[in-house]
């Protein structure tokens, strides 16, 4: 039996390495869509839909209350002052509520921001019905401008009765041009 020539075994190893690199590169591109599908399927990550849903008549469940807490943050060094008008409200599932949020630009230059919503527990996102939200569009603040922004929402009465508290948070990101 004669040994395999070194050139042929090196070519085989190189072919395997190239295939692994191509597979890793392809997986890297597929990872974001796969993650989105995984999160949608499992309800993880608390991603909230960022488009308005038509306000429909829901059956209001007067027999129970759900506490909705509002959390506001500003990402990084964005100088926007951002807060909710109320920290927490109690709602009957199926009843639409409007909550005011306030933003203020304390600087001398215009700011453009985008609010990214999330909800906890994450799987409850399917029970949040928003008909209006400042998070649907970018927000422009002129120097020293303060303004009110609203969210109009309802909690679907199909929300399991074991859930009594939900946190809805918004993080503002600076998308101003450099």
Secondary structure in CASP SS format (residue, H / E / C, confidence):
PFRMAT SS
TARGET T0000
AUTHOR 0000-0000-0000
METHOD secondary structure of the structure
MODEL  1
X C 1.00
X C 1.00
X C 1.00
X C 1.00
X C 1.00
X H 1.00
X H 1.00
X H 1.00
X H 1.00
X H 1.00
X H 1.00
X H 1.00
X H 1.00
X H 1.00
X H 1.00
X H 1.00
X H 1.00
X H 1.00
X H 1.00
X H 1.00
X H 1.00
X H 1.00
X H 1.00
X H 1.00
X H 1.00
X H 1.00
X H 1.00
X H 1.00
X H 1.00
X H 1.00
X H 1.00
X H 1.00
X H 1.00
X H 1.00
X H 1.00
X H 1.00
X H 1.00
X H 1.00
X H 1.00
X H 1.00
X H 1.00
X H 1.00
X C 1.00
X H 1.00
X H 1.00
X H 1.00
X E 1.00
X C 1.00
X C 1.00
X C 1.00
X C 1.00
X C 1.00
X C 1.00
X C 1.00
X C 1.00
X C 1.00
X C 1.00
X C 1.00
X C 1.00
X C 1.00
X C 1.00
X C 1.00
X C 1.00
X C 1.00
X C 1.00
X E 1.00
X E 1.00
X E 1.00
X E 1.00
X E 1.00
X E 1.00
X E 1.00
X E 1.00
X E 1.00
X C 1.00
X C 1.00
X C 1.00
X C 1.00
X C 1.00
X E 1.00
X E 1.00
X E 1.00
X E 1.00
X E 1.00
X C 1.00
X C 1.00
X C 1.00
X E 1.00
X E 1.00
X E 1.00
X E 1.00
X C 1.00
X C 1.00
X C 1.00
X C 1.00
X C 1.00
X E 1.00
X E 1.00
X E 1.00
X E 1.00
X E 1.00
X E 1.00
X E 1.00
X E 1.00
X E 1.00
X C 1.00
X C 1.00
X C 1.00
X C 1.00
X C 1.00
X E 1.00
X E 1.00
X E 1.00
X E 1.00
X E 1.00
X E 1.00
X E 1.00
X E 1.00
X E 1.00
X E 1.00
X C 1.00
X H 1.00
X H 1.00
X H 1.00
X H 1.00
X H 1.00
X H 1.00
X E 1.00
X E 1.00
X E 1.00
X E 1.00
X E 1.00
X E 1.00
X H 1.00
X H 1.00
X H 1.00
X C 1.00
X C 1.00
X E 1.00
X E 1.00
X E 1.00
X C 1.00
X C 1.00
X C 1.00
X C 1.00
X E 1.00
X E 1.00
X E 1.00
X E 1.00
X E 1.00
X E 1.00
X E 1.00
X E 1.00
X E 1.00
X E 1.00
X C 1.00
X C 1.00
X C 1.00
X C 1.00
X C 1.00
X C 1.00
X C 1.00
X C 1.00
X C 1.00
X E 1.00
X E 1.00
X E 1.00
X E 1.00
X E 1.00
X E 1.00
X E 1.00
X E 1.00
X E 1.00
X E 1.00
X C 1.00
X C 1.00
X C 1.00
X C 1.00
END
